[in-house]
């Protein structure tokens, strides 16, 4: 059992893949009920993900809640009406240089680019792209990064490939390019964003927007890209399926995403429900 916390919490930040959704990419009914109870009690439940907006909104609709969403791990934050309130991207020319480097030195790696709600890839039939499309329900567009207009901010580059190569690529990119945030969201995925982007900065931004102390917030996550968020909030839960290092850095460890770990964690906390 996770010990009860006397603090009254006022906002929840939750990762999606490996956290909110199970290994079949579904949200359990019990988890939905817990989140809806918070929502009707006036507690914002914020979805925080490396996904693009179209990969987040269907889950928010399924939950029956309204709240800002954090896309691309904080590179893009949209308010309840779907309007951007914060956006940080990679310069288009730099994104082209990265893509050129990947095609020359890492031709077996699949790389695609995201800007706002556009997902661009030079081969929509690539096995990695098709797999990601099935998971997120987002639809890619075939094209090259140079097809984006000159003023476009690239919110994310996503590299997908075999785990060993992704690990080596992470090292290679960090040696070759500066000013980037580069991390593995899972063994076969490498996320590349502007170096100032982080989930914890998104948490701080929304805390200020809602006028809620960060000490009164909760976060849930399952992987290394969640660590800064888990360490920033008032309390935090690493999922049972998280790597051991992530578990050590979170305040609590809950059950895994196939055993409704988010629902269990929410049940253990005291929330300041004051609006119906």
N, C-alpha and C positions, 0 to 999 in steps of 0.2 A: 504493500500500500504506500501511496505517496502521502507524506504528512500534510495536514491542513495548514494553511497559511493565514494568520490573523489579518493581513493587509486586505483592504477592500480594493479590488482591481476594477479598472474602468475602460480598458481597451485590450483587444487581443490581436496579435499578428501571427499569421499561420502560413507556413510554406504549403505547397500543394503536392508535388510529386514525392512519393515516399513518406508523406506526412498526413495530409488531409485525405488523400485518396489511397485505396488499397492497391494490391498488386494487379488487380483486374481493372484498375483505373476508375473505380466507383467510390462514392461516398456512402457510408453505411447509414441506415435509417436512424440509428441511435445517435450518431454524430450529428446528423441534420437536426434532430430534435433538440440536442444540447445547444447548438448554435442559434437556432430559432428562438429558444427561450432567452438567451442572452440578448439577441437583437430586439425582441419585444420588451425587454427590460432596459433598453437604452444603451447597451454595450456595443460599440462598433467592433465588428469582426472583420479584420482587414486581410485579404488574400495577398500574399507576398510571393512572387515567383519570378523565375527567369523566363517564363512564358511571355508571349505577345498577348495583347488585349483579347483577341478573339479566342485564345486558349484559356482565358480566365473567366470571361463573362458568362459562358454557359454554366460553369460551376456555381457562380454567384446567383444566377437565376434559379438553378436547381435548389440552392439553399434557401431561396426566398428572402434574401436580404439585400439591402442597399448600403453601399459604403464606397469610399475610394478604393482603387486597386493599385498595387505596386507591381509594375511590369519590368522585365529585363533586370531583375534584382535591384531596382531603384533607379535605373536610367530614365524611366518614364513613370510618372505618377498621374493617374487620372482621377478626377473628382467623381462624386456620385452621378453627375450628369454626363460623364464620359469626356469631359474637357481636360486637356493637359494642364496641370498646375506645376509640374516640374519636369524638365527634360534635359538630359545630358547625353551627348553622343560622341562617337569617334568621327573625326574629320573624314570626309569622303575620300580624299586623296590618300590619307593614311590607310584607310580600309582597303583601297585598291592595292597599295603596296603590300599589305599583309596577304591579301588574296593571291597576288602574283608570286610571292615567296612560297606560299603553300602549294600552289600548282607546280612550281618548279622543283621544290625540295621534298614535298610530301604529297605526291600525286594520288596516293591511295586514300588520303583523308578527304572526307566530304565536308566542304565548307559552304555555308549559306549565310545570308545577311538579312538583318531585320531593321526596319525603320518604321516607327509608329505601328500601323497595322498591316504593313507590307512585309512579306517573307519572300526573299528572292534567292533562287538557286539556278545554276546553269544546267541542271538535269533533274526534272521533277520525278523521273522514274528511278532515280538512285535508291537502293534498298534502304539506306539510312533515312532519306527524306520521307519515303513512304511509311516507314515505321513511326517516325515522329509525327507525321500527319494523322496516323491512326490514333496515337496517344492523345494528341492535343485537339484534334478535330479542326485545326487551322489548315488553310489551303495555300500552298506555295504558288508563286508566279515564276515562270521560267525566264531567266535573263541574267545579266551580269551587273556587278556593283556599279560599273561605269554608266549603267542605264539610269541610275538615280540622278536627279538634278544636282547641280554643283553645290547648292545650298543645303542639301539634305544631310541631316545628322544620322549616322548609322548607330542605332541603339545597341546592337549586338551582332557579333559574328559567332556562329556556332560551328565548331568542328566536331565531326563524329567519325569514329573509327575503332579499330580493335584496341583493347585496353592498354597493351604494352606500348603501342605506337602513340596513343594519346598522352601517355605519361612522358614519353621522350619529347613529343611535340611541345608540351607545356614548358619544358626546360629550354628548348630551342627558341621558342617565341620570346621568352623572358630575356634571353641573351641578345636577341636581334632587335627587339622593339622596346622602347621605354614609354611610360605614361599610360600603361594599360592595366586593367584589372583582369587577370587570367586565372581561372580556377576550374577544377573538375567538378561538375555537378553530379556526375556519376562516372564509373570507370571508363565508359566509352564516349563521354561528352566533355568537351572543353569549351567553356564560355569565355568570350573576349569582349570587354567593354571599356569605356573610358576609365582611366585609373582612379578617378574621384568617386566612382559609383560604388555604393555598398548598401546592403539591406539596412544596416544600422543607421545610416544617414536618412534613409526613407522613414524609418521609425521616428527619428528625432524631428523630422520635418512635419510629420502628421501629428505628433504630440503637440508641437507648437501650434499647428493649425486648429486642433481641437481644444487647446489650452488644458491639456491633461499632463500631469507630471509623468516623466518616463518611469519613475518608481512605481506607478500605478498601472503598469502595462505587463502583459504576459506574451510570451512567444513560444512557438512550437516549430521544430525543424529536425531534419534527419541527416544533413550532410555538411561537409566543410564550408560550403558557401553560405550556410546558415549560422556559423559560429559567431560572427560579429553581431548579428541580431540577437542571438541567444544570450550573449554577454552584455548587451546594452539594456535589455528590458528589466523590469523590477523582479520578475521571476521567469524561469524558462524551463522548457521540457524538451529533452532529446528523445526521439522515438527509440523504441527497443531495437529497431533495425538499423540504427545509426552506427557508424564506426566507433570503436571504443574511445578514441581521442575526443570525438564530439560529445560523447556521453560524459566524459570527465569534466568538460568545460561548461556543461549546462548545470543548472541548479538541481534539476530533478530528471529522472529517467522514467518514462511511462512505457506502456506496452507498445508493440510494433504497430505498423499501419494496417496490418491484417487483423488486428485484435482491438481496434477502436481506441488506440492510444490517446488520440485527441479528446475524445469524449470522456475517457477516464480522467485525464488531467483537468479538464474543465470542472468535473464534478468535485474535485478536491479543493477548489479555491472559493474564496468569498468575493462575490462581485457586488459592486455598488449599483444595484438596480433601482433606478428612481424615475423611470419614465415608462409608460405603457403605450 
